[in-house]
Amino acid sequence: YHCPAPFDAALIAKIQDLAKKTYVSLGLAGVARVDLMMDEKENVYVLEANTIPGMTATSLVPKMAAAMGISFPDLCEMILESVH
């Protein structure tokens, strides 16, 4: 896998929108990872929502946060502040 994925801005927006809609429609809270798959025609499908994703140095959530410029301590703080 590549993080961030080498897609154009429009495709990234499409993928992020589907992931956000999935998160909201499932009523998720805190951190969750929505796994998606894309076919050769760029149709995007939801595979699953992982409601307890890993948080080790090699896990995907910290890697995705790092790709967005968010440090691991800041990520942990954001997660704690987001839970009601």
BELFEN-V13438 format. One record per residue. RES is the residue in three letters. PHI is phi in degrees with one decimal (NA if undefined). OMEGA is omega in whole degrees, 0 to 359 (999 if undefined). Layout:
[[RES & PHI & OMEGA] [RES & PHI & OMEGA]]
This chain:
[[TYR & NA & 180] [HIS & -124.0 & 180] [CYS & -135.4 & 4] [PRO & -77.8 & 180] [ALA & -68.8 & 182] [PRO & -84.0 & 181] [PHE & -111.4 & 177] [ASP & -75.4 & 186] [ALA & -58.5 & 181] [ALA & -65.6 & 180] [LEU & -69.5 & 177] [ILE & -60.9 & 179] [ALA & -61.7 & 178] [LYS & -61.4 & 180] [ILE & -65.4 & 180] [GLN & -63.0 & 179] [ASP & -62.7 & 179] [LEU & -64.3 & 179] [ALA & -63.3 & 179] [LYS & -64.7 & 179] [LYS & -62.5 & 178] [THR & -64.5 & 180] [TYR & -57.2 & 182] [VAL & -67.9 & 184] [SER & -65.6 & 177] [LEU & -86.8 & 179] [GLY & 68.3 & 183] [LEU & -76.2 & 178] [ALA & -138.9 & 181] [GLY & 68.1 & 181] [VAL & -96.7 & 174] [ALA & -147.0 & 178] [ARG & -115.6 & 178] [VAL & -98.4 & 181] [ASP & -93.0 & 184] [LEU & -126.1 & 175] [MET & -134.8 & 180] [MET & -128.1 & 178] [ASP & -90.4 & 184] [GLU & -66.8 & 178] [LYS & -96.6 & 180] [GLU & 65.5 & 169] [ASN & -79.6 & 185] [VAL & -109.0 & 183] [TYR & -127.3 & 176] [VAL & -82.8 & 176] [LEU & -92.9 & 182] [GLU & -167.2 & 170] [ALA & -114.6 & 180] [ASN & -96.5 & 185] [THR & -86.3 & 176] [ILE & -134.0 & 181] [PRO & -71.3 & 179] [GLY & -64.8 & 180] [MET & -130.7 & 176] [THR & -86.7 & 181] [ALA & -62.4 & 181] [THR & -102.8 & 181] [SER & -78.5 & 184] [LEU & -69.9 & 183] [VAL & -60.4 & 177] [PRO & -62.3 & 178] [LYS & -66.2 & 179] [MET & -65.5 & 178] [ALA & -62.7 & 179] [ALA & -60.6 & 178] [ALA & -64.7 & 178] [MET & -94.8 & 179] [GLY & 83.7 & 181] [ILE & -102.0 & 180] [SER & -71.5 & 179] [PHE & -60.4 & 177] [PRO & -60.5 & 178] [ASP & -66.0 & 177] [LEU & -60.7 & 179] [CYS & -59.9 & 179] [GLU & -62.6 & 180] [MET & -61.7 & 180] [ILE & -64.0 & 180] [LEU & -62.4 & 180] [GLU & -73.3 & 184] [SER & -84.3 & 182] [VAL & -85.2 & 184] [HIS & -80.3 & 999]]
